[in-house]
């Protein structure tokens, strides 16, 4: 894994995979991915979550869906990177270590931290959601297309 580690930030790539697996991103990895690196000697590639509106079963799916045996088992760029790296014992160990770090002992993806972050973001967005609701009550959706997307109650998501 030394050659890949010279070009790719391995831990960042693992975190990127974990996030997309956790979120159940359905139009990935064949689509909607971005990678970048600084343009300096020794800089490593990092992958970034991108355009993930099909995550968290927004477009169907089930919590029983297995991303490892479906999306990451195909012949697409990200899946091929994962497949190649997963043949390496060191990568598999690092992957397991990153899962443990994020899902246990107050990690970023523990239920408590996910709920806390959700509530924080909901609070941050509450003013906007109230504005959007008022705005869309007085606007015609033909002139304000952002108002066409509602929660099913006729009101914008809030």
C-alpha positions in Angstrom: 0.0 0.0 0.0 3.0 2.3 0.0 2.6 3.4 -3.6 -1.1 4.3 -3.1 -0.3 6.0 0.2 2.2 8.3 -1.6 -0.6 9.5 -3.9 -3.8 9.1 -1.8 -4.6 10.2 1.7 -5.7 6.7 2.8 -7.4 7.7 6.0 -9.4 10.4 4.3 -10.4 8.0 1.5 -11.6 5.5 4.2 -13.6 8.2 5.9 -15.1 9.2 2.5 -16.1 5.5 2.0 -17.5 5.2 5.5 -19.6 8.3 5.1 -21.1 7.2 1.8 -21.7 3.7 3.1 -23.3 5.0 6.3 -25.5 7.4 4.3 -26.5 4.7 1.8 -25.6 7.1 -1.1 -27.4 5.5 -4.1 -26.1 7.4 -7.1 -22.5 6.8 -6.1 -19.7 5.7 -6.7 -20.4 5.6 -10.4 -21.5 9.2 -10.2 -21.2 12.3 -8.0 -17.7 12.1 -6.7 -15.0 14.7 -6.5 -11.3 14.4 -5.6 -8.7 17.1 -5.3 -5.2 17.7 -4.1 -3.1 20.8 -3.6 -0.7 21.6 -6.5 2.4 21.2 -4.4 5.0 18.4 -4.3 4.0 15.6 -2.1 0.3 16.6 -1.9 -2.1 13.7 -1.7 -5.5 13.2 -3.3 -8.6 13.5 -1.0 -12.1 12.6 -1.9 -15.1 14.8 -1.0 -18.8 14.1 -0.5 -20.6 15.6 -3.5 -24.2 15.8 -4.6 -25.6 13.2 -2.2 -29.3 14.0 -2.4 -29.9 10.3 -2.9 -28.5 9.4 0.5 -30.4 8.3 3.6 -32.8 6.3 1.4 -34.2 9.5 -0.1 -34.7 7.6 -3.4 -35.9 4.3 -1.9 -33.7 1.5 -0.6 -33.5 -0.1 2.8 -31.3 -0.2 5.8 -30.6 -3.8 4.8 -28.9 -2.5 1.6 -25.3 -3.6 1.5 -23.2 -0.9 -0.2 -20.0 -3.1 0.0 -21.6 -5.9 -2.1 -23.5 -3.6 -4.5 -22.1 -0.1 -5.3 -18.5 -1.0 -4.2 -18.6 -4.3 -6.2 -18.9 -2.7 -9.6 -16.3 -1.8 -12.2 -16.3 2.0 -11.6 -13.4 4.2 -10.5 -14.1 4.5 -6.8 -15.2 0.9 -6.5 -12.0 -0.3 -8.2 -9.9 1.8 -5.9 -11.7 0.3 -2.9 -11.4 -3.3 -4.3 -7.7 -2.9 -5.0 -7.0 -1.5 -1.6 -9.2 -4.0 0.2 -6.9 -6.8 -0.9 -4.3 -5.2 1.4 -4.2 -6.3 5.0 -3.0 -3.0 6.3 -5.8 -1.2 4.5 -8.4 -3.5 5.9 -7.0 -2.9 9.4 -7.0 0.8 8.9 -10.6 0.6 7.6 -11.7 -1.3 10.7 -9.8 1.2 12.9 -11.6 4.1 11.3 -15.0 2.4 11.7 -14.3 1.9 15.3 -13.1 5.5 15.7 -16.3 7.0 14.2 -18.9 4.6 15.5 -17.8 4.1 19.1 -16.5 6.0 22.1 -18.1 9.4 21.2 -17.1 9.1 17.6 -18.6 11.4 14.9 -21.1 8.8 13.8 -22.4 7.6 17.1 -26.1 8.1 17.5 -25.7 10.8 20.1 -23.3 12.9 18.0 -25.5 12.5 14.8 -28.5 13.7 16.8 -26.6 16.6 18.3 -25.3 17.7 14.9 -28.8 17.4 13.4 -30.3 19.5 16.1 -27.5 22.1 15.7 -28.1 22.3 12.0 -31.9 22.4 12.4 -31.4 25.3 14.8 -29.1 27.1 12.4 -31.6 26.7 9.6 -34.8 27.5 11.5 -34.7 31.2 10.6 -34.3 30.3 7.0 -37.0 27.7 7.0 -39.4 30.2 8.6 -38.5 32.8 6.0 -38.9 30.2 3.2 -42.3 29.1 4.5 -43.5 32.8 4.5 -41.9 33.5 1.2 -43.6 30.5 -0.5 -47.0 31.3 1.0 -47.0 34.6 -0.8 -45.2 33.5 -4.0 -46.5 31.6 -7.1 -44.5 28.5 -7.7 -44.3 29.4 -11.4 -42.3 32.5 -10.5 -40.6 31.0 -7.5 -39.6 27.4 -8.5 -37.9 26.8 -5.1 -41.4 26.8 -3.6 -42.5 23.8 -5.6 -40.5 21.5 -3.3 -42.6 21.0 -0.2 -42.8 18.5 2.6 -46.1 17.2 1.3 -48.1 19.5 3.5 -48.0 22.3 0.9 -45.4 24.0 2.9 -41.6 24.1 2.2 -39.5 21.7 4.2 -39.0 23.0 7.8 
